[in-house]
């Protein structure tokens, strides 16, 4: 019997992924009234560098990074700043925010594209920081920090979390199918930034189409492998994923760095590709809208 890698324990909730797994991404129209919180990441809030009446373009930095664990914020739309105020966030707590009235045109400011084969590890980290990329797996930790392991930590593997073990969610699954090559390039850039030779994409066995596409994409890349894992919740949790892929356990109070691993989400890897190859800052996010009531 072929036993797939996993972790001890876990549960098997009703997945309900069939509700959305075969639907492609749809782009929603920009709203006229946009509230941009200054804290969209772990760490310190960004500092606004625009004021009431400022004209901004999509992609323009409107709040700068404030400290090591922080992230710049870019305007998601072109328009005029109507005010800087305190507004509610997804957490329910009021935070400082920039309010923008969107214009009919949506001119976007991009950074110069970089050659993924020639860019240096420092160049990748700097681009990721400037692009405002934060983890898209939920924690929103500034990605450039995770690409900068402490000198005393020996990292030897980058693991991309493609498990998406939560019921209903299919965003990462669609990314793996629709943007396979961009995902692989993003992984290679992350490996280069961290300075490791081994990359793994961990994916649960309930995603055969994505597994086949990924295996085809890496067949000529001997340093990248696709690790098919048992479908189980919470297989995508950071410590469980590391245990399943490497057999190592992250001790209590320690980080993946401490067992030689860097973990990134599917969406984060694609955002790294877009920032380096296309010059796009992190302006958008994909999400699953699903359920029996939709």
C-alpha positions in Angstrom: 0.0 0.0 0.0 1.3 3.5 -0.9 1.1 5.5 2.3 1.3 9.3 1.6 3.1 11.6 3.9 1.2 13.4 6.6 1.2 14.3 10.3 -0.2 12.5 13.3 -3.8 13.3 14.1 -6.1 15.6 12.1 -9.7 15.4 11.0 -11.6 15.0 7.8 -14.3 17.7 7.5 -16.8 17.8 4.6 -14.8 19.5 1.9 -17.5 21.1 -0.3 -14.8 22.1 -2.8 -16.9 20.9 -5.8 -19.0 24.1 -5.4 -16.2 26.3 -6.9 -13.2 24.2 -7.9 -14.1 24.3 -11.6 -14.7 28.0 -11.8 -12.1 30.3 -13.2 -11.1 33.6 -11.6 -13.3 36.6 -12.2 -12.1 40.2 -11.9 -14.4 42.5 -9.9 -14.9 46.1 -11.0 -13.2 48.8 -9.0 -15.5 50.5 -6.4 -15.9 54.3 -6.5 -15.1 54.7 -2.8 -12.0 52.9 -1.5 -10.8 52.7 2.1 -7.2 51.6 2.4 -6.2 50.6 6.0 -2.6 51.4 6.9 -2.2 48.1 8.7 -2.7 45.2 6.3 0.2 43.1 7.6 1.8 41.9 10.8 4.0 44.5 12.5 3.9 48.3 12.5 1.3 50.2 10.4 2.6 52.0 7.3 3.1 55.8 7.5 1.0 57.8 5.0 2.9 59.9 2.5 -0.1 61.4 0.8 -2.6 64.0 2.2 -6.2 65.1 1.5 -6.4 66.2 -2.1 -3.5 64.2 -3.4 -3.9 62.7 -6.8 -2.7 59.1 -6.9 -2.3 56.4 -9.5 -2.9 52.7 -9.0 0.4 51.1 -7.9 1.8 54.3 -6.4 3.1 54.0 -2.8 0.7 56.0 -0.5 2.1 54.8 2.8 5.7 53.8 3.5 7.2 51.0 5.5 7.8 52.0 9.2 10.3 49.6 10.7 11.8 46.2 9.9 8.5 44.3 10.3 6.2 46.5 8.3 5.2 46.9 4.7 4.6 49.8 2.2 1.0 50.1 0.9 0.2 51.0 -2.7 -3.0 52.6 -4.0 -5.2 50.0 -5.5 -6.9 52.5 -7.8 -6.3 55.9 -9.5 -8.1 58.8 -8.0 -8.0 61.5 -5.3 -7.4 61.2 -1.6 -10.6 62.5 0.1 -9.4 62.1 3.7 -7.1 60.2 6.1 -9.3 58.9 8.9 -9.9 56.0 11.3 -12.0 53.2 9.9 -12.9 49.7 10.8 -10.8 46.8 9.5 -11.6 43.1 9.0 -10.6 42.6 12.6 -13.4 44.9 13.8 -10.9 47.3 15.4 -10.6 50.9 14.2 -7.3 51.7 12.4 -5.9 54.6 10.4 -6.9 54.5 6.8 -6.6 56.5 3.5 -9.9 57.1 1.7 -9.7 57.4 -2.1 -12.4 58.5 -4.5 -11.6 56.4 -7.6 -11.4 58.1 -11.1 -12.9 56.6 -14.2 -9.4 55.9 -15.6 -7.2 53.5 -13.7 -3.7 54.1 -14.9 -1.3 51.8 -13.1 2.3 52.6 -12.1 4.6 49.6 -12.5 8.2 49.0 -11.4 10.8 48.1 -14.1 10.6 44.3 -14.8 13.7 42.3 -13.8 15.2 39.3 -15.5 14.5 36.3 -13.2 17.7 34.6 -14.4 20.0 37.6 -13.8 18.5 39.3 -10.7 20.5 38.8 -7.5 19.1 37.4 -4.2 19.4 40.9 -2.7 17.6 42.3 -5.7 14.7 39.8 -5.2 14.4 40.7 -1.5 14.5 44.4 -2.3 11.8 44.1 -5.0 9.6 42.0 -2.8 9.9 44.6 0.0 9.2 47.5 -2.4 6.2 45.7 -3.9 4.6 45.4 -0.5 4.2 41.7 -0.7 2.9 40.0 2.5 1.9 36.4 3.1 -1.4 35.4 1.5 -1.9 32.4 3.6 -3.6 34.4 6.4 -1.0 35.8 8.7 0.1 38.6 6.2 3.7 38.6 7.5 6.0 40.8 5.4 7.4 38.4 2.9 10.9 40.0 2.5 11.5 39.3 6.2 10.9 35.5 5.6 13.3 35.7 2.7 16.0 37.1 5.1 16.8 34.3 7.5 19.1 35.1 10.4 22.8 34.4 9.6 22.9 31.7 12.3 20.0 29.8 10.8 20.9 27.3 8.0 18.0 27.1 5.6 18.1 24.2 3.1 14.5 23.9 1.8 11.7 26.1 0.6 8.2 24.6 0.9 5.3 26.0 -1.0 2.0 25.3 0.8 -0.4 24.0 -1.8 -2.5 22.0 0.6 -5.5 24.3 0.9 -7.0 21.9 3.5 -9.8 24.2 4.6 -13.4 23.3 3.5 -14.8 25.3 0.6 -11.6 27.2 -0.3 -10.3 26.7 -3.9 -8.3 29.9 -4.6 -4.9 28.2 -4.4 -6.2 25.2 -6.4 -7.2 27.6 -9.3 -3.9 29.4 -9.0 -2.0 26.1 -9.4 -4.1 25.3 -12.5 -4.3 28.7 -14.2 -0.9 30.1 -13.3 1.3 27.0 -13.1 4.4 28.5 -14.8 4.2 31.8 -12.8 4.0 29.7 -9.6 7.1 27.7 -10.5 9.0 30.9 -11.4 8.0 32.4 -8.1 9.3 29.4 -6.2 12.6 29.5 -8.0 12.9 33.2 -7.2 12.2 32.5 -3.5 14.8 29.7 -3.5 17.3 32.1 -5.1 16.5 34.8 -2.5 17.0 32.5 0.4 20.0 30.7 -1.1 18.8 27.1 -1.2 18.9 24.4 -3.9 15.8 22.4 -2.9 12.2 23.4 -3.4 9.0 21.4 -2.7 5.4 22.1 -3.4 3.2 20.2 -0.9 -0.2 19.4 -2.2 -3.0 17.2 -1.0 -4.1 14.2 -3.0 -7.6 15.5 -3.6 -6.3 17.8 -6.4 -5.2 15.5 -9.2 -5.5 18.0 -12.0 -3.2 20.5 -10.2 -0.8 17.7 -9.3 -0.5 16.6 -13.0 0.1 20.2 -14.2 2.7 20.9 -11.5 4.6 17.6 -12.2 4.6 18.4 -15.9 5.9 21.9 -15.2 8.9 20.7 -13.0 9.8 17.5 -15.0 13.1 19.2 -16.2 13.8 20.9 -12.8 15.6 18.3 -10.7 15.8 20.6 -7.7 12.0 21.1 -7.4 9.6 18.3 -6.5 5.9 17.9 -6.0 5.1 16.1 -2.7 1.6 14.6 -2.7 0.2 14.5 0.8 -2.7 12.8 2.5 -5.9 15.0 2.4 -6.5 15.9 6.0 -7.1 19.0 8.1 -5.0 20.9 9.1 -2.3 19.6 6.7 -1.7 23.1 5.5 -0.8 24.4 9.0 2.9 25.5 8.9 4.2 23.0 11.5 2.1 20.1 10.2 3.3 20.7 6.6 7.0 20.8 7.7 6.5 17.6 9.6 4.8 15.9 6.7 7.4 17.0 4.1 10.7 16.8 6.0 9.9 14.7 9.1 11.2 17.4 11.3 9.2 19.0 14.2 9.3 22.7 14.9 9.9 23.0 18.7 7.4 25.0 20.7 8.3 28.7 20.5 10.5 28.2 17.5 10.1 29.1 13.8 10.6 27.1 10.5 14.0 28.8 10.2 15.0 26.7 13.3 14.6 23.4 11.3 16.0 24.8 8.1 12.8 25.6 6.3 11.1 28.6 4.7 7.3 28.2 4.0 5.4 30.3 1.5 1.8 30.2 0.3 0.8 29.6 -3.3 -0.5 33.2 -3.8 2.6 34.6 -2.2 4.9 32.8 -4.6 2.8 34.1 -7.6 3.0 37.6 -6.2 6.8 37.3 -6.0 6.8 36.3 -9.7 4.6 39.3 -10.6 6.7 41.7 -8.7 10.0 40.6 -10.3 9.0 39.6 -13.8 6.2 42.1 -14.4 7.0 44.9 -12.0 3.6 44.7 -10.3 3.2 45.7 -6.6 0.7 43.7 -4.6 -2.5 45.6 -5.4 -5.0 42.8 -5.6 -5.9 39.5 -3.8 -8.0 36.6 -4.9 -10.4 34.9 -2.7 -13.0 32.1 -2.7 -16.7 33.1 -2.5 -18.6 29.8 -2.0 -21.2 28.0 0.0 -24.6 26.5 -0.4 -26.2 29.9 0.0 -24.4 31.5 -2.9 
